[in-house]
Amino acid sequence: MNIYIDIETIPTRDLVVIDEIISKMKPPANYKNEEVIQKWIDGNKESAILETSFNPTAGQICAICFAVDDGDVVKLKQDERIDEKQLINNFYSVLSEQLGRIRSGIWIAHNAEFDLRWLFVRSIINQSENQGIIIPVDDRYGSFCTKNAWRGFRGKTGGSLASICRALNIKAKDGMDGSQVWPEFQLGHFDKIAEYCADDVRACRSVYQQIMKYKKRV
C-alpha cells in the first residue's frame, strides 16, 4: 500500500518555550543601551518564534492529510476542540482502519524528511497511541520523497511541488502557500488550511504516479 501524506505546522504556543527563545536572543554587539536592546528584541521576537514552525521539538502540527493508494484524501486538523495530541491520535486511528491488518506501507511525501520527521517527533512528544503504526525516519526504508527523486544527484533547484506540477501539467493548489498557514490558523480558518494540505497530497500522488510511469518505461 502507498500512503501519500502531507502536514502543516505552526510555531510554538508554549509560553515557557517562548520565554526561553526571547531570553536567548542576541542583539548586535554594538547595541549597549538597554532601551535600544529591548526595542530590537521587541521587533525581532516574532520572527524568532515563527522559526519554531520548522522545528518539531518546539512547534506543532496543525493539519495532517493523507490518502491510501487511490483512495479519497482524509483531512484532519486542529481547531477549537481538537488539540495537537488528539489530532495525531485521530490520524493513527483513521489510518489504521484503512490499512487493516497490514499496518504498514510505502510513505510518500514531497520533502518526506520534513513531514515524516515531524510526525515521528511529535508522536513521541505527545505519547501518541500509534495503533502499531511506525513512522519511517530513514529514507532508505519504507518511504519515497518526490522532491529528492525529482532533483536527483543532490540537485539544488527545481524541486518545489508547485514548479513540478506546472512542468507536468498537474493541477495544483492556488492562492495559498506555507507562509500563510499560521496567519490563517490565528484567524480560525482551519478548514482552509486542511484543504490546502489536502491539495498537496493530491499533487504529490500525481507527481509520484508520473515518476513511476516513466520508470516502468525505462
Secondary structure as UniProt FT lines:
FT   STRAND          2..10
FT   HELIX           15..23
FT   TURN            29..30
FT   HELIX           34..50
FT   HELIX           51..54
FT   TURN            56..58
FT   STRAND          60..68
FT   TURN            69..70
FT   STRAND          74..77
FT   HELIX           84..99
FT   TURN            100..101
FT   STRAND          106..109
FT   TURN            110..111
FT   HELIX           112..125
FT   TURN            126..127
FT   TURN            131..132
FT   TURN            139..140
FT   STRAND          143..145
FT   HELIX           146..151
FT   TURN            153..154
FT   HELIX           161..167
FT   TURN            168..169
FT   HELIX           178..180
FT   HELIX           181..186
FT   TURN            187..188
FT   HELIX           190..217
//
